[in-house]
Amino acid sequence: MLDYLRRLATTGAAYTAASIVSKLFAVALLPLYTSYLATADYGAAEVMFTTVVVASIFVRLGVIEALLRFFYLPEVDGDEVVRTGFGAIFWASTLGALIVLPFAEPISRALLDTDGAADLVRISIGGLWILTLYEYLVTLFRLDERARAYFTYTILHVLVAVALTVVLVVGFGEGARGLLLGSYLSGVPFVLWLAWSERRRLSLRPDRALLRRMVRFGLPTMPAEVSLYSLQFIDRIIIVRSIGLAEAGLYALAFKFSQAIQIFVRGFQLAWPPLAYSIADDEEARRTYAVVLTAFTALCGFLVVGLWLEARWIVRLLADPSYFEAYEVVGPLALGAALYGVYLAQLVILGRTGRTERNLPATLAGVLVNVALNLLLVPEYGIVGAGVALIVSYVVVIALMYAFTQRLFPIPWQWGRLAVITFAGAALVVVGELALPDEGASGLLLRAALWVAYLPLIWLGVVRESERAAVREALREGDLSGRFAGLRSGEGGAAATEEEARAAALYEAEARDQDRGGL
């Protein structure tokens, strides 16, 4: 079992290298951006970034998701799949942008509750076209397993986007326009370069018969993807309409800080499906799924406790003082990100059974709860109410997914250990918030000590003595890479086969949404 956890950690780290670097840049630049942007401007930009992601899900029509599946089918020419998918994406994104462009003014009033912001909408419509093509083209790196090229390409894009955004926001005082223009215009040369370098297998004339098959496969994934992502979209619109763009800016900043959890969740999201599907024996799979969820929950719990307890100091360090109140919702949003990871663990179970249609009722229920709670809580409790609504929504989704998966593929979840992880984390947060100082060096250090105390609580209260001994033995041996290599070809480990590649590709599309939007 320890080998499975080691393998999950190793592959998860490899998948998230580019994401980690980009997020570090994003966080490092927050003090600069928040010094030059009013909270309302920052809120407007973040609302538009999120809107573009949702619109892109519709424009794609599930074609990218289908690309990730059809490319590996033996009876289909992979290059023809790429050509057909690109043609469909190009025309869908182009027509979609042209259709909505005349409605920029009413869209700005609907989303931002203000006049005179139509230019932000027009920039975002152009960004929709660039983002959709960029997402399709960068997927080709993953299809070809060009990991180094993928990393280099994405990091170069981040560097260009950072430089251009700083020039526009700081040098030219473009505010929200600068954030949007920097994020989207920086993608233009990369889209053009990759389109030129891949021109031999791209086409604007899709194969209609193949496209129909791809859309039939991909289109049903769209409602669940939209409904799940809307949990991060609806709250911002309700915040804008209820309490204003300034509060939306605070909420967006807090969301940025919660990405410390999201980076880890992304790694889990990409690494877990191929490992989970590679376990052929159902009983071994059940045991492994239970252990992995326990380990994942423990690590997420540790990160959530730290972010929650130290939120005040994080915001003071990395943002302008006018954004300080964002600290109030950093902890709840971090918990929401962790719960999203738990949902992903259950989604793999549905994938194993082939009953992925059960995902949609669960996510739709979460959306309905999210809307109701935001409408109820945001006017009274502000952005904290939105954070609570997000947590409850994910709990509803997880509960329904549990009900579905236990009927289809029962898992012996380790409820005792999960209870210790949950209640220990909650108790530390409560003690820290009620009993420890909330300012000064003493408050920072005392809260840090309380946070670190979570580790021995988990080590002694969750991990059994035999498991602790196994971990100590593995650390003494130190040959983690050798063990990992042996696992990939040895008994019970199920090597990284074509099936694993297919599984990883099918789930990569959802993972991309974690990194979309602006810097």
Helices and strands as residue ranges (DSSP letters): H 2-15, H 17-28, H 30-36, H 39-60, H 63-70, H 78-100, G 101-103, H 104-112, H 118-143, H 147-166, I 167-171, H 175-185, H 187-197, G 199-201, H 208-218, H 221-229, G 230-232, H 234-243, H 245-257, H 259-278, H 282-309, H 311-318, G 321-329, H 330-353, G 356-358, H 359-381, H 383-408, H 415-435, H 440-452, H 454-461, H 465-477, H 480-489, H 498-512, G 513-515
